[in-house]
Amino acid sequence: MTKGKPVGTHILIEPMKVDDLSETIITDFVKTEYQKGKVLALGSGKIEGTEKIDWDIEVGDVVYYSGKGSEINTESGTKLFIRHGQIYWAE
């Protein structure tokens, strides 16, 4: 992969296997399995008005997210670009 970084609220993650099928997020109406990944890089973040909003996750965090990302293949394996709003939990 060439040098660069995600832009805006995009996040580059390395997908991880969710080992325990009981790992779910339960909403009011549905029980949905989610995905897990390790944060590799963060975009510049979100700006509201003239104020920059700080990230609430860091590179190296393991996050649980929903939805699909934009997949890219690298020499070291598959990576995904997701948006901050897709993340439900960070460790």
PAVEXRO-612370 format. One record per residue (C-alpha): residue number from 1; residue in three letters; x, z, y. Coordinates in steps of 0.05 Angstrom, whole numbers. Each point is the difference from the previous one (the first is absolute). Layout:
N
resi/resn/X/Z/Y
NUM/ALA/X/Z/Y
...
This chain:
91
resi/resn/X/Z/Y
1/MET/0/0/0
2/THR/27/-16/69
3/LYS/10/52/53
4/GLY/-60/19/41
5/LYS/-56/51/4
6/PRO/-76/3/-2
7/VAL/-35/-8/67
8/GLY/-58/39/31
9/THR/-37/44/-50
10/HIS/27/-36/-61
11/ILE/37/40/-53
12/LEU/45/-26/-55
13/ILE/-8/36/-66
14/GLU/26/-4/-70
15/PRO/-59/6/-48
16/MET/3/56/-51
17/LYS/-40/11/-64
18/VAL/-55/52/3
19/ASP/13/37/-65
20/ASP/-62/43/-2
21/LEU/-66/-39/-2
22/SER/-35/62/26
23/GLU/37/-10/67
24/THR/-60/-24/40
25/ILE/-31/8/68
26/ILE/-73/17/-3
27/THR/-44/-25/57
28/ASP/-73/16/11
29/PHE/-24/-59/-41
30/VAL/56/-25/-45
31/LYS/60/24/-39
32/THR/57/-48/15
33/GLU/69/-4/-31
34/TYR/54/-8/52
35/GLN/71/-26/1
36/LYS/66/35/12
37/GLY/64/-23/34
38/LYS/64/23/33
39/VAL/9/-15/74
40/LEU/61/-44/12
41/ALA/-9/-19/73
42/LEU/-48/12/58
43/GLY/-22/-46/56
44/SER/4/20/73
45/GLY/-66/38/-4
46/LYS/-65/0/39
47/ILE/-8/-1/75
48/GLU/-64/26/32
49/GLY/-3/-17/73
50/THR/71/14/24
51/GLU/14/55/-51
52/LYS/37/-10/-66
53/ILE/-31/37/-59
54/ASP/52/34/-45
55/TRP/1/-17/-74
56/ASP/-26/55/-47
57/ILE/41/-28/-58
58/GLU/75/-12/-9
59/VAL/45/-47/-38
60/GLY/7/29/-70
61/ASP/-70/30/-2
62/VAL/-44/-15/-61
63/VAL/-68/-24/24
64/TYR/-67/-12/-33
65/TYR/-38/-59/28
66/SER/-59/-45/-13
67/GLY/-9/-75/4
68/LYS/48/-56/-9
69/GLY/63/-14/39
70/SER/40/-63/14
71/GLU/47/-6/-59
72/ILE/72/-23/5
73/ASN/50/-9/-56
74/THR/72/22/11
75/GLU/61/4/-44
76/SER/-16/74/-10
77/GLY/-73/-12/-19
78/THR/-68/-6/31
79/LYS/-14/31/68
80/LEU/-65/4/40
81/PHE/-17/0/74
82/ILE/-60/45/13
83/ARG/-32/28/64
84/HIS/1/73/20
85/GLY/-76/3/-5
86/GLN/4/-13/-75
87/ILE/37/65/-14
88/TYR/-40/61/-22
89/TRP/54/49/-20
90/ALA/75/10/8
91/GLU/49/44/-37
